[in-house]
Amino acid sequence: MLLALALVSVWPVATRAEALAHPERHYAVETTGTSTRVKAGEAGTFVLRVQAHGDAYISPRTPLSLVLGGEGVTFEQSRLGLADVSAGGPVEGSDSVTPRFDVPFRVSGQGPARIEAKLTFFLCTPSSCTRQVRDISVPIRAD
């Protein structure tokens, strides 16, 4: 009987741990809409969107940062946060955000270039939040 009680009391904890064991299954990071062909010296746009799935969400009360760099590209602003999202930011009365960044960039010359980004955010469930760090790389062709 005592063993049965011990198993019952541990089971909910194991279920929560299992849900967070593979947090990447609970969200998607997309760069669809990014300018991947740009004329040398002209501007393009880097697009990054984060979407949580199921009961997971991104809280507007947790830190979120996007650090940009790369080869052959320059950004006017290379460090962004939740205040810099172009869509999906905090809405009064909502406990979640679906951040989208639209960041202008320029390519310096012809040939291959690359955008490198580091996205840091917290993925939350009803029981906890876990820090996520994603490295994103997008090839750009400068004509």
C-alpha positions in Angstrom: 0.0 0.0 0.0 2.8 2.4 0.9 4.5 1.7 -2.5 1.3 2.4 -4.3 1.0 5.8 -2.6 4.6 6.6 -3.4 4.0 5.8 -7.1 0.9 7.9 -7.2 2.6 10.9 -5.6 5.6 10.7 -8.0 3.6 10.2 -11.2 2.4 13.9 -11.7 6.0 15.1 -11.3 7.3 12.6 -13.9 4.6 13.8 -16.3 5.6 17.4 -15.9 9.3 16.5 -16.4 8.4 14.5 -19.5 6.6 17.4 -21.0 9.7 19.6 -20.6 12.2 16.8 -21.6 11.8 17.7 -25.2 10.7 21.4 -25.2 11.6 21.9 -28.9 8.5 19.8 -29.7 6.4 22.5 -28.2 7.4 25.4 -30.4 8.5 26.3 -33.9 10.9 29.0 -35.1 10.4 30.1 -38.7 12.3 32.5 -41.0 9.8 32.3 -43.8 9.6 35.7 -45.6 13.3 36.5 -45.1 15.0 38.2 -48.1 17.4 35.5 -49.3 18.4 37.2 -52.6 19.4 40.9 -52.3 21.3 43.2 -54.6 24.7 44.3 -53.2 24.4 47.4 -51.2 20.6 47.2 -51.0 18.4 46.4 -48.0 16.6 43.1 -47.2 14.5 42.0 -44.3 15.3 39.2 -41.8 12.0 37.7 -40.6 11.9 35.5 -37.5 8.7 34.1 -35.9 8.3 32.0 -32.7 5.0 30.0 -32.3 4.3 27.8 -29.2 2.1 24.7 -29.6 -0.4 22.9 -27.3 -0.4 24.1 -23.7 3.0 25.7 -24.1 3.3 29.5 -24.4 5.8 32.3 -24.4 5.1 34.7 -21.5 5.5 38.4 -22.0 6.8 38.5 -18.4 9.9 36.4 -19.2 13.1 37.6 -21.0 13.3 37.4 -24.8 16.3 38.4 -26.8 17.5 38.2 -30.4 21.2 38.9 -31.2 22.1 39.3 -34.9 25.3 39.1 -36.8 26.7 37.2 -39.8 29.0 37.4 -42.7 28.5 40.0 -45.4 25.5 41.5 -43.7 25.0 44.5 -41.4 22.1 45.5 -39.1 21.2 48.9 -37.8 20.2 47.2 -34.6 21.8 43.9 -33.7 20.3 43.3 -30.2 16.5 43.2 -30.0 14.0 42.3 -27.3 10.2 41.9 -26.8 9.8 45.7 -27.2 11.2 45.4 -30.7 8.8 42.9 -32.1 6.9 43.9 -35.2 3.9 41.7 -34.5 2.6 39.3 -31.9 3.8 41.3 -28.9 2.1 41.8 -25.5 -1.6 42.3 -25.5 -3.3 43.5 -22.4 -5.1 40.6 -20.6 -3.1 38.0 -22.4 -0.5 35.7 -20.8 1.2 34.8 -24.0 3.0 36.3 -27.0 3.7 35.1 -30.5 6.7 37.3 -31.4 7.6 38.2 -34.9 10.7 40.3 -35.8 11.1 42.0 -39.2 14.6 43.4 -39.1 16.2 45.3 -42.0 19.7 44.4 -43.1 22.1 45.3 -45.9 24.6 43.1 -47.8 28.0 44.5 -48.3 29.0 42.9 -51.6 28.2 40.3 -54.2 28.3 36.6 -53.5 27.3 34.5 -50.6 26.4 36.0 -47.2 24.9 34.6 -44.0 22.7 35.9 -41.2 23.5 34.4 -37.9 21.0 34.9 -35.0 20.8 33.7 -31.4 17.3 33.6 -30.0 16.8 33.3 -26.3 13.3 33.0 -24.7 11.4 31.1 -22.1 8.9 28.4 -23.1 6.3 28.0 -20.4 3.7 25.4 -19.5 1.1 25.7 -16.8 3.6 24.2 -14.3 7.0 25.8 -15.2 9.1 27.8 -17.7 12.4 26.6 -19.3 15.0 28.8 -21.0 15.5 28.0 -24.7 18.4 29.1 -26.8 18.3 28.6 -30.6 21.0 29.4 -33.1 19.6 30.3 -36.5 21.6 30.6 -39.7 20.1 31.8 -43.0 22.1 31.9 -46.2 21.8 35.1 -48.4 22.8 35.5 -52.0 23.9 39.0 -52.9 23.7 39.8 -56.6 
